[in-house]
């Protein structure tokens, strides 16, 4: 009986320890959808500004961003829609 109780205690410690280990792991960041001005035109992209600058190799700035695709699209439409003229001069 004592041996079973010891095994049960060890199992409980392992479960409790693994649970706290899982909580300690870094959580992946939320994806941001950005409204960018790329070479004078509005673009919606799910990339970081550094990636956009490297990909387009030109004048790129982020005008807005959101966690939701729908909200980002609404912001894009309020600014004039995809490919509408824009400026990074601010």
C-alpha positions, 0 to 999 in steps of 0.5 A, a space after each residue: 500500500 505504501 509503495 502505491 501511495 509513493 508512486 501516486 505521489 510521484 505521478 502527481 508531482 510529474 503532472 503538476 510539474 509538466 503543467 507548470 512547464 507548459 504554462 512557462 513556454 512562450 506563447 506564439 504572438 498574435 498575427 498582425 495584419 498591416 495596412 502598408 503604403 508600398 511605393 505610393 500604393 495601399 497594400 494589405 499584408 500579414 507580414 512584419 515591416 522588415 519583411 515588407 521592406 526586404 521584399 519590395 526593396 522600396 519605400 514602405 511604411 505601415 499605416 495601420 495594423 490589426 489582429 483581425 483580417 476583417 478590421 484590417 480590411 475595413 481600415 484599408 477601405 476607409 483609406 481608399 482601398 487596395 492600390 489607392 494612392 498613399 504616402 509615407 510622408 508623415 
